[in-house]
Amino acid sequence: MEPEDRPLLALLVTGVSLLAIIAIAIERHTSHGQAAAPKARAKPKRKVGAIRPTPRRKRVSDSKKRIFVGFAIEDEKYRNMLRGQSRLGDSPIEYTDYSVKEPWSSSWKTQCRQRIKSCDGMIAMLSTNTKNADGARWEIKCAVEENVPLLGVHIHTDDLYKPSEIEGKKVILWTWPGIASFINKL
């Protein structure tokens, strides 16, 4: 096993924990700690031609938390692994980003700022690659300016680089319980 594959193995091993946390979050979100609803009674017969009321259901997208993910383009595979978790089961999270290789056009900044502001929170994927990732650092600064809740996540346990833009914000090692705790507080 190559040393750079160790974080991937650790993520795969702890992925099961995330699924359990997501299942608990979904259960809490849907039941709000209440006992299970009693079984429905048999429906009364309706008169022919009667209009049925349309049941109101909460749309799935209304209940999802939108999370903006900031990352250095060199760390794209880790962003993909994080986003992949939202595709497992009925996850209450939806990830977005605005990754490009040339981030400095004014239209990119305007659109990126709008996308960040529309999110419930931001996760900044941190590594030494972040040091030279002007776009990722600008996204972090933008989230701070817009008062969007921000969590820094160190991708590697042996690489604890932290950009100055994230000073005063919570930064953790990549653990599913840590990420889930951040999302559940949004």
DORO-941669 format. One record per atom (N, C-alpha, C): residue in three letters; atom name; x, z, y. Coordinates in steps of 0.1 Angstrom, whole numbers, plus 2048, in hexadecimal, padded with zeros to 3 digits. Each point is the difference from the previous one (the first is absolute). Layout:
N
PT code site  px  pz  py
PT  Ala   CA   X   Z   Y
...
# end
This chain:
186
PT code site  px  pz  py
PT  Met    N 809 800 7F4
PT  Met   CA 7F7 800 80C
PT  Met    C 809 800 80C
PT  Glu    N 7FD 7F7 80A
PT  Glu   CA 807 7FF 80C
PT  Glu    C 7FC 80B 809
PT  Pro    N 80A 806 809
PT  Pro   CA 7FC 80A 809
PT  Pro    C 7F5 7FD 809
PT  Glu    N 7FF 7F3 805
PT  Glu   CA 7F5 7FD 809
PT  Glu    C 7F2 7FF 7F9
PT  Asp    N 800 800 7F3
PT  Asp   CA 7F3 801 7F9
PT  Asp    C 7FB 80E 7FD
PT  Arg    N 808 80A 803
PT  Arg   CA 7FB 80E 7FE
PT  Arg    C 7F4 803 808
PT  Pro    N 800 7FD 80D
PT  Pro   CA 7F3 803 808
PT  Pro    C 7F4 7F9 7FA
PT  Leu    N 802 7F4 7FB
PT  Leu   CA 7F4 7F9 7FA
PT  Leu    C 7FB 807 7F4
PT  Leu    N 80A 805 7F7
PT  Leu   CA 7FC 807 7F5
PT  Leu    C 7F9 80D 804
PT  Ala    N 805 807 80A
PT  Ala   CA 7FA 80D 804
PT  Ala    C 7F2 7FD 805
PT  Leu    N 7FE 7F5 807
PT  Leu   CA 7F3 7FD 806
PT  Leu    C 7F6 7FD 7F4
PT  Leu    N 805 7F9 7F6
PT  Leu   CA 7F7 7FC 7F5
PT  Leu    C 7FC 80D 7F9
PT  Val    N 80A 809 7FE
PT  Val   CA 7FD 80C 7F9
PT  Val    C 7F6 809 807
PT  Thr    N 801 800 80E
PT  Thr   CA 7F7 808 807
PT  Thr    C 7F3 7F9 804
PT  Gly    N 7FF 7F3 7FD
PT  Gly   CA 7F4 7F9 803
PT  Gly    C 7F4 806 7F9
PT  Val    N 801 805 7F5
PT  Val   CA 7F5 807 7F9
PT  Val    C 7FB 80B 808
PT  Ser    N 809 808 807
PT  Ser   CA 7FC 80B 808
PT  Ser    C 7F7 7FB 80C
PT  Leu    N 804 7F4 806
PT  Leu   CA 7F8 7FB 80B
PT  Leu    C 7F2 7FC 7FB
PT  Leu    N 7FF 7FA 7F4
PT  Leu   CA 7F3 7FC 7FB
PT  Leu    C 7F7 80D 7FF
PT  Ala    N 806 80B 7FB
PT  Ala   CA 7F8 80C 7FF
PT  Ala    C 7FC 805 80D
PT  Ile    N 809 7FF 80A
PT  Ile   CA 7FD 805 80E
PT  Ile    C 7F5 7F7 806
PT  Ile    N 801 7F3 7FE
PT  Ile   CA 7F6 7F7 805
PT  Ile    C 7F3 803 7FA
PT  Ala    N 800 802 7F3
PT  Ala   CA 7F3 803 7F9
PT  Ala    C 7FA 80D 806
PT  Ile    N 808 80A 803
PT  Ile   CA 7FB 80D 806
PT  Ile    C 7FB 7FD 80E
PT  Ala    N 808 7F8 807
PT  Ala   CA 7FB 7FD 80E
PT  Ala    C 7F3 7F9 800
PT  Ile    N 7FF 7F6 7F7
PT  Ile   CA 7F3 7F9 7FF
PT  Ile    C 7F5 809 7FC
PT  Glu    N 802 809 7F7
PT  Glu   CA 7F6 809 7FB
PT  Glu    C 7FC 809 80C
PT  Arg    N 80A 805 807
PT  Arg   CA 7FD 809 80C
PT  Arg    C 7F8 7F8 80B
PT  His    N 804 7F4 802
PT  His   CA 7FA 7F8 80A
PT  His    C 7F2 7FC 7FD
PT  Thr    N 7FD 7FE 7F3
PT  Thr   CA 7F3 7FC 7FD
PT  Thr    C 7F6 80C 7FD
PT  Ser    N 806 80B 7FB
PT  Ser   CA 7F7 80B 7FD
PT  Ser    C 800 80B 80B
PT  His    N 80B 800 808
PT  His   CA 802 80B 80A
PT  His    C 7FE 80E 7FA
PT  Gly    N 805 801 7F3
PT  Gly   CA 7FF 80D 7FA
PT  Gly    C 7F3 804 7FB
PT  Gln    N 7F6 7F7 800
PT  Gln   CA 7F2 804 7FC
PT  Gln    C 7FF 7FD 7F1
PT  Ala    N 7F6 807 7FA
PT  Ala   CA 7FE 7FE 7F2
PT  Ala    C 7FA 7F2 7FD
PT  Ala    N 802 7FB 7F4
PT  Ala   CA 7FB 7F3 7FD
PT  Ala    C 7F1 7FF 803
PT  Ala    N 7FC 7F4 805
PT  Ala   CA 7F2 7FE 803
PT  Ala    C 7F8 800 7F3
PT  Pro    N 7F3 805 800
PT  Pro   CA 7F8 800 7F4
PT  Pro    C 7FD 7F1 7FC
PT  Lys    N 7FD 7FF 7F4
PT  Lys   CA 7FC 7F2 7FB
PT  Lys    C 7F3 7FC 807
PT  Ala    N 800 7F3 802
PT  Ala   CA 7F4 7FA 807
PT  Ala    C 7F4 801 7F7
PT  Arg    N 7F5 802 807
PT  Arg   CA 7F3 800 7F8
PT  Arg    C 7FC 7F1 7FE
PT  Ala    N 7F6 7FE 7F8
PT  Ala   CA 7FB 7F3 7FE
PT  Ala    C 7FA 7FB 80D
PT  Lys    N 802 7F4 803
PT  Lys   CA 7FB 7FA 80D
PT  Lys    C 7F1 7FE 7FE
PT  Pro    N 7F8 804 80B
PT  Pro   CA 7F2 7FD 7FF
PT  Pro    C 7FD 7F1 801
PT  Lys    N 7F6 7FC 7FA
PT  Lys   CA 7FC 7F1 801
PT  Lys    C 7FC 7FD 80E
PT  Arg    N 804 7F5 805
PT  Arg   CA 7FC 7FB 80D
PT  Arg    C 7F5 7F6 7FF
PT  Lys    N 7F8 800 80B
PT  Lys   CA 7F6 7F6 801
PT  Lys    C 806 7F2 801
PT  Val    N 7F9 7F7 7FA
PT  Val   CA 804 7F2 801
PT  Val    C 801 7FC 80F
PT  Gly    N 80A 7FA 804
PT  Gly   CA 802 7FB 80E
PT  Gly    C 805 80B 809
PT  Ala    N 802 80C 7FB
PT  Ala   CA 805 80A 809
PT  Ala    C 80F 7FE 804
PT  Ile    N 804 803 80C
PT  Ile   CA 80E 7FE 804
PT  Ile    C 808 80C 7FC
PT  Arg    N 80B 7FD 7F9
PT  Arg   CA 809 80A 7FC
PT  Arg    C 809 804 80B
PT  Pro    N 802 80D 802
PT  Pro   CA 80A 804 80A
PT  Pro    C 80E 7FC 7FB
PT  Thr    N 809 7FC 809
PT  Thr   CA 80E 7FC 7FC
PT  Thr    C 808 80D 800
PT  Pro    N 806 804 7F5
PT  Pro   CA 808 80C 800
PT  Pro    C 80C 7FF 809
PT  Arg    N 803 80A 807
PT  Arg   CA 80C 800 809
PT  Arg    C 80C 805 7F8
PT  Arg    N 80A 7F8 7FF
PT  Arg   CA 80C 804 7F9
PT  Arg    C 80C 7FF 80A
PT  Lys    N 809 809 7FF
PT  Lys   CA 80C 7FF 808
PT  Lys    C 809 7F5 7FB
PT  Arg    N 804 7F7 809
PT  Arg   CA 809 7F5 7FC
PT  Arg    C 80D 806 7FD
PT  Val    N 807 7FA 7F6
PT  Val   CA 80C 805 7FB
PT  Val    C 80B 800 80B
PT  Ser    N 7FF 7F5 809
PT  Ser   CA 80A 7FF 80A
PT  Ser    C 7FE 80B 80B
PT  Asp    N 7F4 806 801
PT  Asp   CA 7FE 80B 80A
PT  Asp    C 807 80C 7FB
PT  Ser    N 801 802 7F3
PT  Ser   CA 806 80D 7FB
PT  Ser    C 80F 7FF 7FE
PT  Lys    N 806 7F5 801
PT  Lys   CA 80E 7FF 7FE
PT  Lys    C 808 804 80D
PT  Lys    N 80B 805 7FE
PT  Lys   CA 80A 804 80A
PT  Lys    C 809 7F4 802
PT  Arg    N 801 7FB 80C
PT  Arg   CA 80A 7F5 803
PT  Arg    C 80D 806 804
PT  Ile    N 80A 7FC 7F9
PT  Ile   CA 80E 804 802
PT  Ile    C 809 7F5 803
PT  Phe    N 807 801 80C
PT  Phe   CA 809 7F6 804
PT  Phe    C 80E 804 7FA
PT  Val    N 807 7F6 7FA
PT  Val   CA 80C 803 7F9
PT  Val    C 80B 7F8 808
PT  Gly    N 80A 808 805
PT  Gly   CA 80B 7FB 808
PT  Gly    C 80C 800 7F6
PT  Phe    N 808 7F6 800
PT  Phe   CA 80C 7FF 7F7
PT  Phe    C 809 7F6 805
PT  Ala    N 80D 801 7FC
PT  Ala   CA 80A 7F6 802
PT  Ala    C 7FD 7F5 7F6
PT  Ile    N 802 7F3 804
PT  Ile   CA 7FD 7F5 7F7
PT  Ile    C 808 801 7F3
PT  Glu    N 80C 806 801
PT  Glu   CA 808 802 7F4
PT  Glu    C 7FA 809 7F6
PT  Asp    N 7F7 809 804
PT  Asp   CA 7F9 809 7F8
PT  Asp    C 7F2 7FC 7FC
PT  Glu    N 7FD 7F3 800
PT  Glu   CA 7F3 7FA 7FE
PT  Glu    C 7FB 804 7F2
PT  Lys    N 809 800 7F6
PT  Lys   CA 7FC 803 7F2
PT  Lys    C 7FA 80E 7FF
PT  Tyr    N 805 80A 808
PT  Tyr   CA 7FB 80D 800
PT  Tyr    C 7F2 801 807
PT  Arg    N 7FE 7F8 80B
PT  Arg   CA 7F3 7FE 806
PT  Arg    C 7F6 7FB 7F6
PT  Asn    N 805 7F6 7F8
PT  Asn   CA 7F7 7FA 7F6
PT  Asn    C 7FC 80B 7F5
PT  Met    N 809 808 7FC
PT  Met   CA 7FD 80A 7F7
PT  Met    C 7F6 80A 805
PT  Leu    N 801 804 80D
PT  Leu   CA 7F7 809 806
PT  Leu    C 7F2 7FA 801
PT  Arg    N 800 7F3 804
PT  Arg   CA 7F3 7F9 802
PT  Arg    C 7F9 7FE 7F2
PT  Gly    N 808 7FE 7F6
PT  Gly   CA 7FB 7FE 7F2
PT  Gly    C 7F8 80C 7FB
PT  Gln    N 803 80C 805
PT  Gln   CA 7F8 80C 7FC
PT  Gln    C 7F2 7FF 805
PT  Ser    N 7FE 7F9 80B
PT  Ser   CA 7F2 800 805
PT  Ser    C 7F7 7F6 7F8
PT  Arg    N 807 7F8 7F8
PT  Arg   CA 7F9 7F6 7F8
PT  Arg    C 7FC 806 7F2
PT  Leu    N 805 80C 7FD
PT  Leu   CA 7FD 807 7F4
PT  Leu    C 7F3 808 801
PT  Gly    N 7F6 7FC 7F9
PT  Gly   CA 7F3 807 800
PT  Gly    C 7F9 7FF 80E
PT  Asp    N 7F7 809 802
PT  Asp   CA 7F8 800 80D
PT  Asp    C 807 809 80A
PT  Ser    N 80B 7FC 805
PT  Ser   CA 808 808 809
PT  Ser    C 7FA 800 80E
PT  Pro    N 800 80C 806
PT  Pro   CA 7FA 802 80D
PT  Pro    C 809 7FC 80C
PT  Ile    N 80B 7F8 7FD
PT  Ile   CA 809 7FC 80A
PT  Ile    C 802 7F1 800
PT  Glu    N 803 7FB 80C
PT  Glu   CA 802 7F1 801
PT  Glu    C 80C 7FF 809
PT  Tyr    N 80A 7F9 7FC
PT  Tyr   CA 80D 7FE 808
PT  Tyr    C 7FF 7F3 808
PT  Thr    N 807 801 80B
PT  Thr   CA 802 7F4 808
PT  Thr    C 80E 801 807
PT  Asp    N 805 7F4 803
PT  Asp   CA 80D 800 808
PT  Asp    C 800 7F3 808
PT  Tyr    N 80A 7FE 807
PT  Tyr   CA 801 7F4 808
PT  Tyr    C 80E 7FB 7FF
PT  Ser    N 805 7FE 7F4
PT  Ser   CA 80E 7FD 7FE
PT  Ser    C 803 7F1 803
PT  Val    N 80B 7FF 807
PT  Val   CA 805 7F2 804
PT  Val    C 80F 802 800
PT  Lys    N 807 7F5 7FF
PT  Lys   CA 80F 801 801
PT  Lys    C 805 7FF 80F
PT  Glu    N 7F8 7FB 809
PT  Glu   CA 803 800 80E
PT  Glu    C 7F5 807 808
PT  Pro    N 802 80E 802
PT  Pro   CA 7F5 807 806
PT  Pro    C 7FF 801 80F
PT  Trp    N 807 7F9 807
PT  Trp   CA 801 803 80F
PT  Trp    C 7F8 7F7 809
PT  Ser    N 7F7 7F8 7FB
PT  Ser   CA 7F7 7F8 809
PT  Ser    C 7F6 80A 806
PT  Ser    N 7FC 7FD 80C
PT  Ser   CA 7F6 809 806
PT  Ser    C 7F2 800 7F9
PT  Ser    N 7FD 7F4 7FA
PT  Ser   CA 7F3 7FF 7F9
PT  Ser    C 801 809 7F3
PT  Trp    N 80C 800 7F9
PT  Trp   CA 802 808 7F5
PT  Trp    C 7FE 80F 803
PT  Lys    N 806 804 80B
PT  Lys   CA 7FF 80E 805
PT  Lys    C 7F1 804 803
PT  Thr    N 7F9 7F7 807
PT  Thr   CA 7F2 803 803
PT  Thr    C 7F8 801 7F4
PT  Gln    N 801 7F6 7F7
PT  Gln   CA 7F8 801 7F3
PT  Gln    C 804 80B 7F7
PT  Cys    N 80D 803 800
PT  Cys   CA 804 80B 7F7
PT  Cys    C 7FB 80E 806
PT  Arg    N 801 801 80D
PT  Arg   CA 7FB 80D 806
PT  Arg    C 7F1 801 7FD
PT  Gln    N 7F8 7F6 801
PT  Gln   CA 7F2 800 7FD
PT  Gln    C 7FE 804 7F2
PT  Arg    N 808 7FB 7F7
PT  Arg   CA 7FE 803 7F1
PT  Arg    C 804 80F 7FE
PT  Ile    N 80A 805 806
PT  Ile   CA 804 80E 7FF
PT  Ile    C 7F5 809 805
PT  Lys    N 7FB 7FD 80C
PT  Lys   CA 7F5 808 806
PT  Lys    C 7F3 800 7F8
PT  Ser    N 7FE 7F6 7F8
PT  Ser   CA 7F4 7FF 7F8
PT  Ser    C 801 808 7F3
PT  Cys    N 80C 805 7FD
PT  Cys   CA 802 807 7F4
PT  Cys    C 7FE 80F 801
PT  Asp    N 7FD 807 7F5
PT  Asp   CA 7FE 80E 800
PT  Asp    C 80D 808 800
PT  Gly    N 80B 7F9 7FC
PT  Gly   CA 80D 806 7FF
PT  Gly    C 80B 7F6 7FD
PT  Met    N 80D 804 801
PT  Met   CA 80B 7F7 7FD
PT  Met    C 80A 807 7F7
PT  Ile    N 805 7F8 7F7
PT  Ile   CA 80B 805 7F7
PT  Ile    C 80C 7F7 804
PT  Ala    N 80B 806 804
PT  Ala   CA 80C 7F9 803
PT  Ala    C 809 802 7F4
PT  Met    N 803 7F5 7F9
PT  Met   CA 80A 800 7F5
PT  Met    C 80E 801 805
PT  Leu    N 808 80A 7FD
PT  Leu   CA 80D 802 806
PT  Leu    C 80B 7FE 7F7
PT  Ser    N 80A 7F9 804
PT  Ser   CA 80D 7FF 7F9
PT  Ser    C 80B 7FC 80B
PT  Thr    N 80C 7FF 7FB
PT  Thr   CA 80A 7FB 80A
PT  Thr    C 7FD 7F2 805
PT  Asn    N 7F8 7F9 7F9
PT  Asn   CA 7FC 7F3 805
PT  Asn    C 7F8 801 80D
PT  Thr    N 7F9 80B 802
PT  Thr   CA 7F8 803 80C
PT  Thr    C 808 800 80C
PT  Lys    N 80D 804 7FF
PT  Lys   CA 809 801 80B
PT  Lys    C 801 7F3 808
PT  Asn    N 800 7F4 7F9
PT  Asn   CA 801 7F3 806
PT  Asn    C 7F3 7F9 801
PT  Ala    N 7F5 806 7FC
PT  Ala   CA 7F3 7F9 800
PT  Ala    C 7F9 803 80D
PT  Asp    N 802 7F8 80A
PT  Asp   CA 7FA 802 80D
PT  Asp    C 7F1 800 7FF
PT  Gly    N 7FA 7F7 7F8
PT  Gly   CA 7F2 7FF 7FF
PT  Gly    C 7FA 80D 7FB
PT  Ala    N 806 805 7F5
PT  Ala   CA 7FB 80D 7FA
PT  Ala    C 801 80B 809
PT  Arg    N 80B 801 808
PT  Arg   CA 802 80B 809
PT  Arg    C 7F6 7FF 80C
PT  Trp    N 7FD 7F3 804
PT  Trp   CA 7F6 7FF 80B
PT  Trp    C 7F3 804 7FB
PT  Glu    N 7FC 7FD 7F3
PT  Glu   CA 7F3 804 7FB
PT  Glu    C 7FF 80F 800
PT  Ile    N 80B 807 7FC
PT  Ile   CA 800 80F 800
PT  Ile    C 7FD 805 80E
PT  Lys    N 808 7FA 80A
PT  Lys   CA 7FE 804 80E
PT  Lys    C 7F2 7FD 805
PT  Cys    N 7FA 7F5 7FC
PT  Cys   CA 7F3 7FC 804
PT  Cys    C 7F6 80B 7FA
PT  Ala    N 801 803 7F3
PT  Ala   CA 7F7 80A 7FA
PT  Ala    C 801 80D 808
PT  Val    N 80C 805 804
PT  Val   CA 801 80C 808
PT  Val    C 7F9 7FF 80D
PT  Glu    N 802 7F4 807
PT  Glu   CA 7FA 7FE 80D
PT  Glu    C 7F1 800 7FF
PT  Glu    N 7FA 7FB 7F5
PT  Glu   CA 7F2 7FE 7FE
PT  Glu    C 7FA 80C 7FA
PT  Asn    N 808 80B 7FD
PT  Asn   CA 7FB 80C 7FA
PT  Asn    C 7FA 7FE 7F2
PT  Val    N 805 7F6 7F9
PT  Val   CA 7FC 7FD 7F2
PT  Val    C 808 80A 7F7
PT  Pro    N 7F9 808 7F7
PT  Pro   CA 807 809 7F7
PT  Pro    C 80B 7F8 7F8
PT  Leu    N 80C 806 800
PT  Leu   CA 80B 7F9 7FA
PT  Leu    C 807 809 7F6
PT  Leu    N 804 7F9 7F5
PT  Leu   CA 807 807 7F5
PT  Leu    C 80C 7F7 7FD
PT  Gly    N 80C 806 801
PT  Gly   CA 80C 7F9 7FC
PT  Gly    C 803 803 7F1
PT  Val    N 803 7F6 7F8
PT  Val   CA 802 801 7F2
PT  Val    C 80E 7FB 7FC
PT  His    N 809 808 7FC
PT  His   CA 80D 7FC 7FB
PT  His    C 7FF 7F8 7F3
PT  Ile    N 804 7F4 800
PT  Ile   CA 7FF 7F8 7F4
PT  Ile    C 809 805 7F4
PT  His    N 80C 804 804
PT  His   CA 80A 805 7F6
PT  His    C 804 80E 803
PT  Thr    N 802 808 7F5
PT  Thr   CA 804 80E 802
PT  Thr    C 80E 802 805
PT  Asp    N 808 7F6 7FE
PT  Asp   CA 80E 801 805
PT  Asp    C 802 7F8 80D
PT  Asp    N 7F6 7FD 807
PT  Asp   CA 800 7F8 80D
PT  Asp    C 7F6 807 809
PT  Leu    N 804 809 808
PT  Leu   CA 7F7 807 809
PT  Leu    C 801 7FC 80F
PT  Tyr    N 802 7F4 802
PT  Tyr   CA 801 7FB 80E
PT  Tyr    C 7F3 802 807
PT  Lys    N 800 805 80C
PT  Lys   CA 7F4 802 808
PT  Lys    C 802 7FB 80E
PT  Pro    N 7F9 7F5 804
PT  Pro   CA 801 7FB 80D
PT  Pro    C 7FC 80A 80B
PT  Ser    N 805 7FE 80C
PT  Ser   CA 7FD 809 80B
PT  Ser    C 7F1 7FF 804
PT  Glu    N 7FA 7F5 7FD
PT  Glu   CA 7F2 7FD 804
PT  Glu    C 7F6 80A 7F9
PT  Ile    N 805 805 7F4
PT  Ile   CA 7F7 808 7F8
PT  Ile    C 802 80F 802
PT  Glu    N 809 804 80A
PT  Glu   CA 803 80E 802
PT  Glu    C 7F3 808 803
PT  Gly    N 7FF 80C 7FA
PT  Gly   CA 7F4 808 802
PT  Gly    C 7F5 7FD 7F7
PT  Lys    N 801 7F5 7F8
PT  Lys   CA 7F5 7FD 7F6
PT  Lys    C 804 804 7F2
PT  Lys    N 7F7 801 7F8
PT  Lys   CA 802 805 7F2
PT  Lys    C 807 7F4 7F8
PT  Val    N 80B 804 7F9
PT  Val   CA 807 7F6 7F8
PT  Val    C 802 807 7F2
PT  Ile    N 7FD 7F9 7F6
PT  Ile   CA 800 805 7F2
PT  Ile    C 808 7F6 7F7
PT  Leu    N 805 806 7F5
PT  Leu   CA 804 7F7 7F5
PT  Leu    C 7F4 7F9 7FA
PT  Trp    N 802 7F5 7FA
PT  Trp   CA 7F5 7F8 7FA
PT  Trp    C 7FA 808 7F4
PT  Thr    N 7F5 806 802
PT  Thr   CA 7F9 807 7F5
PT  Thr    C 7F2 7FC 802
PT  Trp    N 7F9 7FE 7F5
PT  Trp   CA 7F2 7FC 801
PT  Trp    C 7F7 80C 805
PT  Pro    N 803 80C 7FC
PT  Pro   CA 7F9 80C 806
PT  Pro    C 802 801 80F
PT  Gly    N 80C 7FD 805
PT  Gly   CA 802 801 80E
PT  Gly    C 7F9 7F5 808
PT  Ile    N 7FF 7F4 7FB
PT  Ile   CA 7F9 7F5 806
PT  Ile    C 7F1 802 800
PT  Ala    N 7FB 805 7F4
PT  Ala   CA 7F2 803 7FF
PT  Ala    C 7FC 80B 809
PT  Ser    N 808 80A 802
PT  Ser   CA 7FD 80B 809
PT  Ser    C 7FE 7FB 80E
PT  Phe    N 809 7F7 805
PT  Phe   CA 7FF 7FA 80D
PT  Phe    C 7F3 7F8 801
PT  Ile    N 7FD 7F8 7F6
PT  Ile   CA 7F4 7F7 801
PT  Ile    C 7F3 809 800
PT  Asn    N 800 80B 7F8
PT  Asn   CA 7F4 808 7FF
PT  Asn    C 7FE 808 80D
PT  Lys    N 80A 802 808
PT  Lys   CA 7FE 807 80D
PT  Lys    C 7FC 7F7 80B
PT  Leu    N 7FF 7F3 7FE
PT  Leu   CA 7FC 7F6 80A
PT  Leu    C 7F1 801 802
# end
